[in-house]
Amino acid sequence: MQDKIVIFDTTLRDGEQALQQSLNLNQKLQIALALENLGVDVIEAGFPISSPGDFQSVHAIAQKVKNATICALSRALDKDIDACYEALKIAPRFRIHTFIATSTLHIESKLKKDFNEVLAMAQRAIKRARNYTDDVEFSCEDAGRTPIDQLCLMVEKAIKAGARTINIPDTVGYTLPFEFALLIEELFNRVPNIDQAIISVHCHNDLGLAAGNSLSAVAKGARQIECTINGLGERAGNCALEEVVMAIKTRSDLFKGLYTDIKCEHIYKTSKLVASMCNEPVANHKAIVGQNAFSHSSGIHQDGVLKNRQTYEIITPQSIGIKENRMLMTARSGKAMIKSCLENLGYDTQSYDLNTLYEQFLKLADKKGQVYDYDLEALLFFNWEKDEEVYFELEDLNVVSGALPTASIKMKIGGLSHFEASTGNGPIEAVFNAMVRLIKLECSLVHYGIQARGCGIDAQGQVDVSLKFRDRSFHGRGLSVDVIRASAQALNAAFNAIHRSLRVEQSKEQK
């Protein structure tokens, strides 16, 4: 048994099958190069016979990627296997991955054949692929629901025909981890030539068990995991690369000696790239790479993390390429969090009364939902309810979207109305440029996000922005059925936050 777990990434094949729109060639190349940089061992680049575009993409990736094995998928048909070779032959290292269904349900209902016919097709396909390369992988589609006697025979014959990787897919995410572990164990016990091949697993997430099934298989001797970035894939998705890699690394006490060649510090940026390219946002609660994976808002949790990160963080954010965790100040936060934030801002505990400040903080948190460091700092100098003046107030907005998008803005600044107009590459940029001209603050837009609130024609657009001003981030939110107006509202809220921070600076100097 080897100690290395081969990471076989199928984001560009199985992952793409989940997308509403296919990736173009440049997008596929960018993802492939990112996977190579991540340290993926095998990149399944596509299904060449499926379309001329897929053939071209596989060929281009085979030409560009140098440090990973490039793989292409084929059915157990001569024309598919030949197409794989033609697309791959330019690669320094390539693999042909051929498959056929092995479960009784698939054989009878889909293929309309019997098991012996399927067995013969599999052997023939493997031998044809071996004419092109020694690196041949064979998959027993729907292995999780295949009778064990037939599965053992299929694996034995596939290895004898020349397959050097045998993949055991849980194609429809049907099996449970203890069941899948027994299946892998049974194969190792019953297939006489199994030591001549690497056993791989390809698990789907229909019951939310893809990572669990993959890891249980590794514990029983599987040495290749087929997975995707962010768990993209058919239906509920595939096993997520980031989850199994970090599980093996984090639980090295159980996976003794096992390792992958993944450069874990590149996981987060690869996740962000794939999410952006595929237009598939990562859920906030997604394990490892979700926005909340390293966020803490409970006062008990925050207190524990401030004392010792390991109390509530089993891996560090830095280990996957995130600079630091996020300590969210909400109504659930405790005094320890408030004290820590002010210490980071440079305030000595003797300069304020923590109990009084905490009461004010809770009122503000109930009102705003989330409190930022500059909000907390303002509480030290102002009575928020009395002094929360709206220094900048949006009065009127008119935007023309054409060849040259133009925004006309009327705002009250300190109670006096002012007017400004500006252009931009788009209507949002035009609004931003006009507002900056009026407000005269040197800041930059570093984040812009929009979400739908509600559905149908009455849905509102919620816009969240972050502005950078003097190396500090300021946040704003707007909500309107008109997303351009919502954007202006969000920018206006952020500008008011900046203004309050400037008032704090003046108060500091005076004191």
C-alpha positions as CSV (number, residue, x, y, z in Angstrom):
1,M,0.0,0.0,0.0
2,Q,1.3,3.4,-1.0
3,D,1.3,6.3,1.4
4,K,0.5,9.0,-1.2
5,I,-3.1,9.7,-2.0
6,V,-3.4,10.6,-5.7
7,I,-5.7,13.6,-6.2
8,F,-7.6,13.3,-9.5
9,D,-9.5,16.5,-10.2
10,T,-12.5,16.3,-12.5
11,T,-13.7,19.9,-12.1
12,L,-13.4,20.4,-15.9
13,R,-15.3,17.3,-16.7
14,D,-17.8,16.2,-14.1
15,G,-17.8,19.7,-12.5
16,E,-18.7,21.4,-15.7
17,Q,-21.7,19.1,-16.2
18,A,-23.3,20.9,-13.3
19,L,-23.0,24.4,-14.9
20,Q,-25.8,26.2,-16.7
21,Q,-23.4,27.3,-19.4
22,S,-20.3,25.5,-20.6
23,L,-16.9,27.1,-19.9
24,N,-15.0,28.5,-22.9
25,L,-11.5,27.5,-23.8
26,N,-9.7,30.3,-22.0
27,Q,-11.6,29.7,-18.8
28,K,-10.8,26.0,-18.9
29,L,-7.1,26.8,-19.5
30,Q,-7.0,29.2,-16.5
31,I,-8.6,26.6,-14.3
32,A,-6.3,23.8,-15.5
33,L,-3.2,26.0,-14.8
34,A,-4.6,26.8,-11.4
35,L,-5.1,23.1,-10.7
36,E,-1.5,22.4,-11.8
37,N,-0.3,25.2,-9.5
38,L,-2.4,23.7,-6.6
39,G,-0.5,20.4,-7.0
40,V,-3.2,18.2,-8.5
41,D,-1.8,14.9,-9.8
42,V,-4.3,14.1,-12.5
43,I,-6.5,16.7,-14.3
44,E,-9.5,15.2,-16.1
45,A,-9.8,17.8,-18.8
46,G,-12.9,16.7,-20.6
47,F,-14.8,14.2,-22.8
48,P,-13.3,14.7,-26.3
49,I,-15.9,12.7,-28.3
50,S,-18.7,14.8,-26.8
51,S,-18.2,17.9,-29.0
52,P,-15.5,19.6,-31.2
53,G,-15.2,22.3,-28.4
54,D,-14.5,19.7,-25.7
55,F,-11.9,18.0,-28.0
56,Q,-10.2,21.4,-28.6
57,S,-10.2,22.2,-24.9
58,V,-8.6,18.9,-23.9
59,H,-6.0,19.3,-26.6
60,A,-5.2,22.9,-25.5
61,I,-4.8,21.8,-21.9
62,A,-2.7,18.8,-22.9
63,Q,-0.4,21.3,-24.7
64,K,-0.1,23.9,-21.9
65,V,0.0,21.8,-18.7
66,K,3.4,20.3,-17.9
67,N,3.4,19.1,-14.3
68,A,0.2,17.1,-14.1
69,T,-1.1,14.1,-15.9
70,I,-3.8,15.1,-18.3
71,C,-6.8,12.7,-18.5
72,A,-9.7,12.4,-20.9
73,L,-12.9,10.3,-20.5
74,S,-14.3,7.8,-23.0
75,R,-17.1,5.3,-23.1
76,A,-16.0,1.7,-23.8
77,L,-16.1,2.4,-27.6
78,D,-13.3,2.5,-30.1
79,K,-14.2,5.9,-31.5
80,D,-14.2,7.5,-28.0
81,I,-10.8,6.0,-27.1
82,D,-9.3,7.1,-30.4
83,A,-10.6,10.6,-29.8
84,C,-9.0,10.7,-26.4
85,Y,-5.7,9.7,-27.8
86,E,-5.8,12.4,-30.6
87,A,-6.7,15.1,-28.1
88,L,-4.1,14.0,-25.5
89,K,-1.1,12.8,-27.5
90,I,0.7,16.1,-27.3
91,A,0.8,16.0,-23.5
92,P,4.1,15.0,-21.7
93,R,2.0,12.6,-19.6
94,F,-1.6,11.5,-20.3
95,R,-4.2,9.0,-19.2
96,I,-7.2,7.5,-21.0
97,H,-10.1,6.9,-18.7
98,T,-12.7,4.5,-20.0
99,F,-15.9,3.4,-18.3
100,I,-18.9,1.2,-18.6
101,A,-21.9,0.6,-16.3
102,T,-21.7,-2.5,-14.1
103,S,-24.8,-2.5,-11.9
104,T,-27.7,-4.7,-12.9
105,L,-30.0,-1.7,-13.1
106,H,-27.8,0.1,-15.5
107,I,-26.9,-3.0,-17.6
108,E,-30.5,-4.0,-18.1
109,S,-32.3,-0.7,-18.2
110,K,-29.7,1.6,-19.9
111,L,-27.4,-0.7,-21.9
112,K,-29.9,-3.4,-22.7
113,K,-27.2,-6.0,-22.4
114,D,-26.2,-8.8,-20.1
115,F,-23.2,-8.8,-17.7
116,N,-21.0,-11.0,-20.0
117,E,-21.4,-8.6,-22.9
118,V,-20.5,-5.7,-20.7
119,L,-17.4,-7.6,-19.4
120,A,-16.2,-8.2,-22.9
121,M,-16.7,-4.5,-23.9
122,A,-14.7,-3.4,-20.9
123,Q,-11.8,-5.7,-21.7
124,R,-11.8,-4.7,-25.3
125,A,-11.8,-1.0,-24.5
126,I,-9.0,-1.3,-22.0
127,K,-6.8,-3.2,-24.5
128,R,-7.4,-0.6,-27.2
129,A,-6.5,2.2,-24.8
130,R,-3.3,0.3,-23.9
131,N,-2.3,0.5,-27.5
132,Y,-1.9,4.3,-26.9
133,T,-0.6,4.5,-23.3
134,D,0.3,2.4,-20.3
135,D,-1.7,4.8,-18.1
136,V,-5.2,3.5,-18.5
137,E,-8.0,3.9,-15.9
138,F,-11.2,1.9,-15.9
139,S,-14.4,2.8,-14.1
140,C,-17.1,0.5,-13.0
141,E,-20.0,3.0,-13.3
142,D,-22.6,2.6,-10.4
143,A,-20.2,0.3,-8.6
144,G,-22.0,1.0,-5.3
145,R,-25.1,-0.8,-6.5
146,T,-23.2,-3.6,-8.4
147,P,-23.5,-7.2,-7.0
148,I,-20.2,-7.9,-5.3
149,D,-19.4,-11.1,-7.2
150,Q,-19.8,-9.3,-10.5
151,L,-17.8,-6.3,-9.3
152,C,-14.9,-8.5,-8.2
153,L,-14.9,-10.3,-11.5
154,M,-15.0,-7.0,-13.5
155,V,-12.1,-5.5,-11.5
156,E,-10.0,-8.7,-11.9
157,K,-10.6,-8.8,-15.7
158,A,-10.0,-5.1,-16.1
159,I,-6.6,-5.3,-14.3
160,K,-5.7,-8.4,-16.4
161,A,-6.6,-6.5,-19.6
162,G,-4.1,-3.7,-18.7
163,A,-5.9,-1.1,-16.5
164,R,-3.5,0.3,-13.9
165,T,-6.1,2.4,-12.1
166,I,-9.5,0.9,-11.2
167,N,-12.1,3.4,-10.2
168,I,-15.0,2.4,-7.9
169,P,-17.6,5.1,-8.2
170,D,-20.6,5.7,-6.0
171,T,-22.2,7.2,-9.0
172,V,-25.5,8.2,-7.5
173,G,-24.3,8.9,-3.9
174,Y,-26.2,5.9,-2.6
175,T,-23.9,4.1,-0.3
176,L,-23.1,5.0,3.3
177,P,-19.5,5.3,4.6
178,F,-19.4,2.1,6.6
179,E,-21.0,0.3,3.6
180,F,-18.5,1.8,1.1
181,A,-15.6,0.9,3.4
182,L,-16.8,-2.8,3.4
183,L,-17.1,-2.7,-0.4
184,I,-13.5,-1.6,-0.8
185,E,-12.3,-4.1,1.8
186,E,-14.1,-6.9,0.0
187,L,-12.4,-6.0,-3.3
188,F,-8.9,-6.1,-1.6
189,N,-9.8,-9.5,0.0
190,R,-11.3,-11.2,-3.1
191,V,-9.6,-9.8,-6.2
192,P,-6.3,-11.8,-6.7
193,N,-4.4,-9.3,-8.8
194,I,-5.6,-6.1,-7.1
195,D,-2.0,-5.3,-6.1
196,Q,-1.3,-4.5,-9.7
197,A,-3.5,-1.5,-9.8
198,I,-4.3,1.7,-7.8
199,I,-7.9,1.6,-6.5
200,S,-9.7,4.9,-7.0
201,V,-13.0,6.2,-5.7
202,H,-15.4,8.7,-7.3
203,C,-18.2,9.6,-4.8
204,H,-21.2,11.8,-5.4
205,N,-22.9,13.9,-2.8
206,D,-26.6,13.1,-3.2
207,L,-26.9,12.2,0.5
208,G,-24.1,14.6,1.6
209,L,-21.7,11.7,2.1
210,A,-19.2,12.1,-0.7
211,A,-16.2,13.2,1.4
212,G,-17.1,10.6,4.1
213,N,-17.3,7.8,1.6
214,S,-14.0,8.8,0.0
215,L,-12.2,8.9,3.3
216,S,-13.6,5.6,4.4
217,A,-12.4,4.1,1.2
218,V,-8.9,5.5,1.8
219,A,-8.9,3.9,5.2
220,K,-9.4,0.6,3.6
221,G,-6.7,0.9,0.9
222,A,-8.0,3.2,-1.9
223,R,-5.1,5.4,-3.0
224,Q,-6.8,7.8,-5.5
225,I,-9.6,10.2,-4.8
226,E,-11.6,11.7,-7.7
227,C,-12.9,15.1,-6.6
228,T,-13.7,18.7,-7.7
229,I,-13.0,22.2,-6.5
230,N,-15.9,23.4,-4.3
231,G,-17.6,20.0,-4.8
232,L,-19.0,20.9,-8.2
233,G,-20.6,18.1,-10.1
234,E,-23.7,16.4,-11.4
235,R,-26.9,16.8,-9.3
236,A,-25.7,17.5,-5.6
237,G,-22.1,17.5,-6.7
238,N,-18.9,15.5,-6.2
239,C,-16.5,15.0,-3.4
240,A,-14.9,18.4,-2.6
241,L,-11.1,18.4,-3.1
242,E,-10.6,20.9,-0.3
243,E,-12.5,18.8,2.2
244,V,-10.7,15.4,1.7
245,V,-7.3,17.0,1.4
246,M,-7.7,19.0,4.7
247,A,-9.3,16.0,6.4
248,I,-6.3,13.8,5.6
249,K,-3.9,16.6,6.7
250,T,-5.8,17.5,9.9
251,R,-6.5,14.0,11.0
252,S,-3.0,12.6,10.4
253,D,-3.4,10.8,13.7
254,L,-5.8,8.5,12.0
255,F,-4.4,8.6,8.4
256,K,-1.0,7.7,9.6
257,G,1.7,8.4,7.0
258,L,-0.9,9.2,4.3
259,Y,-0.4,12.5,2.4
260,T,-1.2,14.4,-0.8
261,D,1.0,16.7,-2.9
262,I,-1.6,19.5,-2.7
263,K,-0.2,22.9,-1.9
264,C,-2.9,23.7,0.7
265,E,-2.0,27.4,0.9
266,H,-3.4,27.7,-2.7
267,I,-6.7,26.1,-1.9
268,Y,-8.7,29.3,-1.1
269,K,-7.6,31.3,-4.2
270,T,-8.2,28.2,-6.4
271,S,-11.7,28.0,-4.9
272,K,-12.4,31.7,-5.6
273,L,-11.1,31.3,-9.2
274,V,-13.3,28.3,-9.9
275,A,-16.4,30.0,-8.3
276,S,-15.9,33.1,-10.4
277,M,-15.2,31.3,-13.7
278,C,-18.1,28.9,-13.2
279,N,-20.5,31.6,-11.9
280,E,-21.2,29.2,-9.0
281,P,-20.9,31.2,-5.7
282,V,-19.6,29.2,-2.7
283,A,-22.2,28.9,0.1
284,N,-21.2,30.9,3.2
285,H,-21.4,27.7,5.3
286,K,-19.4,25.6,2.9
287,A,-16.7,23.6,4.8
288,I,-13.1,24.9,4.4
289,V,-13.7,27.6,1.8
290,G,-17.0,29.2,2.8
291,Q,-17.1,32.7,4.1
292,N,-18.2,31.5,7.5
293,A,-15.6,28.7,7.8
294,F,-13.3,30.9,9.9
295,S,-15.9,33.4,11.2
296,H,-17.0,33.6,14.8
297,S,-19.9,35.6,16.2
298,S,-20.9,33.8,19.3
299,G,-19.5,35.5,22.4
300,I,-18.5,32.1,23.9
301,H,-16.7,31.1,20.7
302,Q,-15.0,34.5,20.4
303,D,-13.7,34.3,23.9
304,G,-12.4,30.9,23.4
305,V,-10.6,31.8,20.1
306,L,-9.1,34.9,21.6
307,K,-7.6,32.8,24.4
308,N,-6.6,29.9,22.2
309,R,-7.5,29.5,18.5
310,Q,-7.6,25.7,18.8
311,T,-10.6,25.9,21.1
312,Y,-12.9,26.5,18.0
313,E,-10.6,26.2,15.0
314,I,-9.3,22.8,14.0
315,I,-7.3,24.2,11.1
316,T,-5.8,27.7,10.7
317,P,-7.1,30.0,8.0
318,Q,-3.5,30.6,6.9
319,S,-3.1,26.9,6.0
320,I,-5.5,27.3,3.1
321,G,-4.4,30.8,2.1
322,I,-6.6,33.1,4.1
323,K,-4.9,35.8,6.0
324,E,-6.9,35.6,9.2
325,N,-10.2,34.5,10.7
326,R,-13.2,36.9,10.9
327,M,-14.5,37.9,14.3
328,L,-18.0,39.3,13.6
329,M,-19.3,41.8,16.1
330,T,-23.0,41.1,16.5
331,A,-25.5,41.1,19.3
332,R,-24.2,37.6,20.1
333,S,-20.7,38.9,20.8
334,G,-19.4,39.2,24.4
335,K,-17.4,41.7,26.3
336,A,-14.1,39.9,25.5
337,M,-14.6,40.5,21.8
338,I,-15.3,44.3,22.4
339,K,-12.2,44.6,24.6
340,S,-10.0,42.8,22.0
341,C,-11.2,44.9,19.2
342,L,-10.5,48.2,21.0
343,E,-7.1,46.9,22.1
344,N,-6.3,46.2,18.4
345,L,-7.3,49.8,17.7
346,G,-4.9,51.1,20.4
347,Y,-7.3,51.9,23.2
348,D,-6.2,51.1,26.8
349,T,-8.8,49.5,29.0
350,Q,-8.5,52.4,31.5
351,S,-9.7,54.9,28.9
352,Y,-13.3,53.6,28.8
353,D,-15.9,51.8,30.9
354,L,-16.4,48.4,29.4
355,N,-19.8,47.7,31.0
356,T,-21.3,51.0,29.8
357,L,-19.8,50.6,26.4
358,Y,-21.1,47.1,26.0
359,E,-24.6,48.2,26.7
360,Q,-24.3,50.9,24.0
361,F,-22.8,48.3,21.7
362,L,-25.7,45.9,22.1
363,K,-28.2,48.6,21.2
364,L,-26.3,49.4,18.1
365,A,-25.9,45.8,17.2
366,D,-29.6,45.2,17.5
367,K,-30.1,48.2,15.2
368,K,-27.4,47.5,12.5
369,G,-27.1,43.7,12.7
370,Q,-23.3,43.8,12.3
371,V,-21.0,46.3,13.9
372,Y,-17.6,47.2,12.5
373,D,-14.5,48.5,14.3
374,Y,-15.1,52.1,13.2
375,D,-18.6,51.9,14.6
376,L,-17.3,50.6,17.9
377,E,-14.7,53.4,18.0
378,A,-17.4,56.0,17.4
379,L,-19.3,54.8,20.5
380,L,-16.3,56.0,22.6
381,F,-16.8,59.5,21.4
382,F,-20.5,60.0,20.5
383,N,-23.9,59.1,21.7
384,W,-24.8,57.1,18.7
385,E,-28.6,57.6,18.8
386,K,-28.1,61.4,19.3
387,D,-25.1,62.0,17.0
388,E,-25.8,59.5,14.2
389,E,-26.2,62.4,11.8
390,V,-26.6,61.6,8.1
391,Y,-23.9,64.0,6.9
392,F,-24.3,62.8,3.3
393,E,-27.8,62.3,2.1
394,L,-28.9,61.1,-1.4
395,E,-31.7,63.4,-2.7
396,D,-32.0,62.6,-6.4
397,L,-30.4,60.2,-8.9
398,N,-30.6,60.0,-12.7
399,V,-28.6,57.5,-14.8
400,V,-28.4,57.2,-18.5
401,S,-27.0,53.9,-19.7
402,G,-25.8,54.1,-23.3
403,A,-22.6,54.3,-25.2
404,L,-21.3,56.6,-22.5
405,P,-23.0,55.8,-19.1
406,T,-23.7,59.0,-17.2
407,A,-24.9,59.6,-13.7
408,S,-26.4,62.9,-12.3
409,I,-26.4,63.1,-8.5
410,K,-28.1,65.5,-6.1
411,M,-26.9,65.2,-2.5
412,K,-27.2,67.1,0.8
413,I,-23.8,67.5,2.3
414,G,-24.0,68.9,5.8
415,G,-27.5,70.1,5.2
416,L,-26.7,71.9,1.9
417,S,-27.7,70.5,-1.5
418,H,-25.1,70.0,-4.2
419,F,-25.2,68.6,-7.7
420,E,-22.7,66.7,-9.8
421,A,-22.5,64.5,-12.9
422,S,-19.9,62.0,-14.1
423,T,-19.4,59.2,-16.6
424,G,-18.0,55.7,-16.2
425,N,-17.5,52.4,-17.9
426,G,-20.9,51.4,-16.6
427,P,-23.8,53.0,-14.7
428,I,-22.5,51.9,-11.2
429,E,-19.0,53.3,-11.9
430,A,-20.6,56.5,-13.1
431,V,-22.6,56.9,-9.9
432,F,-19.5,56.2,-7.8
433,N,-17.5,58.8,-9.7
434,A,-20.2,61.4,-9.4
435,M,-20.5,60.8,-5.6
436,V,-16.7,60.9,-5.1
437,R,-16.5,64.3,-6.9
438,L,-19.2,65.7,-4.6
439,I,-17.8,64.3,-1.4
440,K,-14.2,64.9,-2.2
441,L,-12.8,61.8,-0.4
442,E,-10.0,59.8,-1.9
443,C,-11.3,56.3,-1.6
444,S,-11.6,53.2,-3.8
445,L,-14.2,50.6,-4.3
446,V,-12.8,47.2,-3.2
447,H,-15.9,45.1,-3.0
448,Y,-19.3,45.2,-4.7
449,G,-21.9,42.4,-4.2
450,I,-25.5,42.1,-5.1
451,Q,-28.2,39.7,-3.9
452,A,-31.9,39.3,-4.7
453,R,-34.3,39.7,-1.8
454,G,-37.6,38.2,-2.6
455,C,-38.6,36.8,-6.0
456,G,-40.5,37.9,-9.2
457,I,-40.9,41.5,-10.4
458,D,-41.2,42.7,-6.8
459,A,-37.8,41.4,-5.8
460,Q,-35.4,43.9,-4.3
461,G,-31.7,44.1,-4.9
462,Q,-29.5,44.2,-1.8
463,V,-26.1,45.8,-2.6
464,D,-23.1,45.5,-0.2
465,V,-20.0,47.6,-0.8
466,S,-16.6,48.1,0.8
467,L,-14.6,51.2,0.3
468,K,-11.0,51.6,1.1
469,F,-10.0,54.9,2.8
470,R,-6.6,55.5,4.4
471,D,-5.9,51.7,4.5
472,R,-9.1,50.9,6.3
473,S,-12.3,49.3,4.9
474,F,-15.7,50.9,5.3
475,H,-19.0,49.1,4.6
476,G,-22.3,50.1,3.3
477,R,-25.6,48.5,2.3
478,G,-28.5,49.5,0.1
479,L,-31.9,47.9,-0.7
480,S,-34.2,48.9,-3.6
481,V,-36.1,47.4,-6.5
482,D,-33.7,49.5,-8.6
483,V,-30.2,48.0,-8.3
484,I,-28.5,51.3,-9.3
485,R,-30.4,53.2,-6.6
486,A,-29.5,50.4,-4.1
487,S,-25.9,50.8,-5.2
488,A,-26.0,54.6,-4.6
489,Q,-27.6,54.0,-1.1
490,A,-24.8,51.5,-0.2
491,L,-22.1,53.9,-1.3
492,N,-23.8,56.7,0.6
493,A,-23.9,54.6,3.8
494,A,-20.2,53.8,3.4
495,F,-19.3,57.5,2.9
496,N,-21.2,58.4,6.1
497,A,-19.2,55.7,7.9
498,I,-16.0,57.3,6.7
499,H,-17.2,60.7,7.8
500,R,-17.9,59.4,11.3
501,S,-14.4,58.0,11.5
502,L,-13.0,61.4,10.5
503,R,-15.0,63.0,13.4
504,V,-13.5,60.4,15.7
505,E,-10.0,61.4,14.6
506,Q,-10.9,65.1,15.3
507,S,-12.2,64.2,18.7
508,K,-9.0,62.2,19.5
509,E,-6.9,65.2,18.6
510,Q,-9.0,67.5,20.7
511,K,-8.8,65.2,23.8
